Structures are given as C-alpha cells and as structure tokens.
C-alpha cells in the first residue's frame, strides 16, 4: 500500500495544560504505533515528492524549545525524523512565541514553554536528518495580511533570514494556524517554496503525485493534548480519515 500521513504537533510538556502540548508518552506511543504498522518517517520535503510505501511526515510548528529538549530524544529512540517549522523573528531575536492565542502563558509558571529553539539547535536537528522549514516571520494569519508587500515579506523574508542564519536551504512552509487562501498559496509558490502544509478541518488524503496546486496545500492531522490513546486511534483510523475528507464531515461536526 502506498500512503502518506502527516501529523502536526506543537509543544511537548509533562505539565503545560495548553491544548497544543502533548506529553512525551503521547508522542512516543503515537509515532511508534504508525511505525509498527510499516510507516516510514520522512521529512515533508520527501513526502511532497512521489514515492512508494507508507510514509509518515511528523511535523512541529513554532520550533518551541521543548521540541529539542523533549521531542528529539523520543524520536531518536524510535529512529524517526521530523520537520520543524520556525518563525524567523523569534528564532533570530530569541523572544518568546507571544502571539495572542498563547501570550497569556507568559504571565504564568508555564512561560518557559513559549521559548524558541536556538539557531544552533535547529542546525543540530538538521544534521540528524530533520528538515527545517519556514513558519513565516511573525506568525500572522496570512489571509488577513491585506498588503501584498507585507505578505511577500512574511514569506520571502522568513526563508531568506532563516537560510542566512542557519546556512540551510528551506524548501517547505507551514501556514500559521493552517490559514491560507488562493492568494496566499500563490504568494507562497512565488516566494520559492517547493511545498506548504495546512491544518484543514476537512482533511483530504495526501496526494500520491501532488500537482502544483496541491503542493501548496498538503494536509496534516493536528494532534493535541486531548488526543489520549483511544481518541488518537479514532482520529487516524482510515474510515475516519475518509470521512474527514468528505462533505459529510461538516454534517458530523454540526451534530
């Protein structure tokens, strides 16, 4: 069977209660489950190219410090690689990930969870076979960036800044919040990215031979703290994935 599945994670923490943080145990059991079933961990860049077999593209948005401290050891033990998506400004300035959706944690004991990886840590994971991709400059909701020049700066600037800082080639991008539209996708392709990943509510199957249109809209399944073992198994089960790819999913979500 030929199939590619991509999972989207953010932080890894034993205690951070935010929905986007999973535990090391969750990460280990989820990735190991796929690997026992013959899925081979690959980078998004590889997954975007035609290939045979069962492939698992593990991704981490935001390049949080916990990815290096807690996720990397888990994946090393499993012999797995991943793709980490970094916003260039927090990485370069070593400032917390302080966009409105998570900024409330800066005033709590969980403030350290918002610290970014360093350039050295990103280079180190790349040396171990991971892919480093772009997550724009400042993590905006891209369809709301009305000015074309500002949109281009978020996309081209991040790629240029990270490539200079890390001395690596960046080939793929993760849209912040998974948000994109036709204009954003076209600008992403024009900025020189080979592919971009999303977080759609309706999750289509990963295309076996992506068209130019599909390459800018590769789908991922978001994984969160609430996805305990049984819930995760249901979320990634083939019948559920087929349902989520159909218009029936909208009816299911509305109850």
Secondary structure, 3 states (H helix, E strand, C coil): CCEEEEEEECEECCCCCCCCEECHHHHHHHHHHHHHCCCEEECHHHHCCCCCCEEEEEEEECCEHHHHHHHHHHHHHHCCCCEEEECHHHHHHCCCCCCCCCHHHHHCCCHHHHCECCHHHHHHHHHCCCEEEECCCCCCCHHHCCCHHHHHHHHHHHHHHHHHHHCCCCCEEECHHHCCCHHHHHHHHHCCCCEEECCCCCCCCCCCCCCHHHHCCECCEECCCCCCHHHHHHHHCHHHHHHHCCCHHHHHHHC
